[in-house]
Amino acid sequence: MINIVITGCSTGIGLATAKYLQSQGIKVYATVRNSAHLSVLRGAGLEHSMQLDVTNPHDITRVIENVLEEDGKIDVWFNNAGYGQAGALEDIETDVLRKQFETNVFGLHESTRQIIPV
């Protein structure tokens, strides 16, 4: 069976993709930053859900190790986690923008860097 790890599944594209791929017979490891959202995923039938904050390299390593331990492989890693900032650039505080870059840029980079050798 093909498996996939999808980051950022609490809402939107990530959640919809996870549900669809599971309905097609793919084993989906749906991840969310906030563990409080795990109940939503499990309620949607996504039983292989886990917490993953892509800004935390240890979380990424843990998820990779857990999936490899369970399945022995990861067929697809879908970097979906990320979010937008509404408003004019000059109105966004630097620390808010920096936090967004931690998720959208550096989190994606670290996830990719860790999964490529697998």
C-alpha positions in Angstrom: 0.0 0.0 0.0 1.2 3.5 -0.9 1.6 5.8 2.0 1.9 9.6 2.3 2.8 12.1 5.0 0.9 15.4 4.7 1.9 18.4 6.8 -0.7 21.0 7.8 -3.9 19.0 7.8 -6.0 20.9 10.4 -8.1 22.6 7.7 -8.3 23.5 4.0 -6.2 21.9 1.3 -4.3 19.6 3.7 -7.5 18.2 5.3 -9.3 17.8 2.0 -6.3 16.1 0.4 -5.9 13.7 3.3 -9.5 12.7 3.2 -9.5 12.3 -0.6 -6.3 10.2 -0.7 -7.5 8.0 2.1 -10.7 7.4 0.2 -8.6 6.2 -2.8 -6.9 3.5 -0.7 -3.7 5.4 0.2 -2.4 5.2 3.8 -2.4 8.8 5.0 -0.3 10.1 7.8 -2.1 13.5 8.4 -0.2 15.9 10.6 -1.2 19.1 12.5 0.9 21.6 14.4 -1.6 21.8 17.3 -2.3 18.5 18.9 -5.8 19.7 19.9 -6.7 19.3 16.2 -5.9 15.5 16.2 -9.4 14.7 17.4 -10.8 16.4 14.3 -8.6 14.3 12.0 -9.4 11.1 13.9 -13.1 12.0 13.8 -12.8 12.3 10.0 -11.4 8.7 9.9 -7.7 9.7 9.6 -6.5 7.3 12.2 -2.8 7.7 11.4 -2.8 11.3 12.5 0.1 12.9 14.5 1.3 16.2 15.8 4.1 17.9 13.8 5.3 21.4 14.1 7.5 21.9 11.0 9.4 24.7 12.8 10.7 22.0 15.2 13.4 19.8 13.6 12.9 17.2 16.4 9.2 16.9 15.5 10.1 16.3 11.9 12.6 13.6 12.9 10.1 12.0 15.2 7.4 11.8 12.6 9.8 10.3 10.0 11.0 7.7 12.5 7.5 6.8 13.6 6.3 6.3 10.0 9.4 4.3 9.1 9.0 2.1 12.2 5.3 1.4 11.3 5.6 1.0 7.5 9.3 0.7 6.7 9.0 3.4 4.0 7.6 6.8 3.1 6.4 7.0 -0.4 5.4 10.6 -0.5 6.0 13.6 1.7 3.6 16.5 1.0 4.9 19.8 2.3 1.5 21.5 2.8 1.9 23.3 6.1 1.9 27.1 5.8 -0.3 30.2 6.1 -0.8 33.6 4.7 -0.6 37.1 6.3 -3.4 39.5 5.4 -2.6 43.2 5.2 -0.1 45.6 3.7 3.6 44.6 4.2 4.4 47.8 6.0 1.7 47.1 8.5 2.9 43.6 9.5 5.2 43.5 12.5 8.6 42.0 11.8 8.3 39.3 14.5 4.9 38.2 12.9 6.5 38.0 9.5 9.5 36.2 10.9 7.2 33.6 12.5 5.5 33.1 9.2 8.9 32.5 7.4 9.8 30.0 10.1 6.8 27.9 9.0 6.5 28.6 5.3 10.2 28.7 4.3 12.4 27.3 6.9 9.9 24.5 8.0 9.5 23.4 4.4 13.3 23.5 4.0 14.0 21.4 7.1 11.3 18.9 6.2 12.7 18.5 2.7 16.2 18.3 4.0 15.3 15.5 6.4 13.1 13.5 4.0 15.3 13.4 0.9 17.8 10.8 2.4 14.8 8.5 3.3 
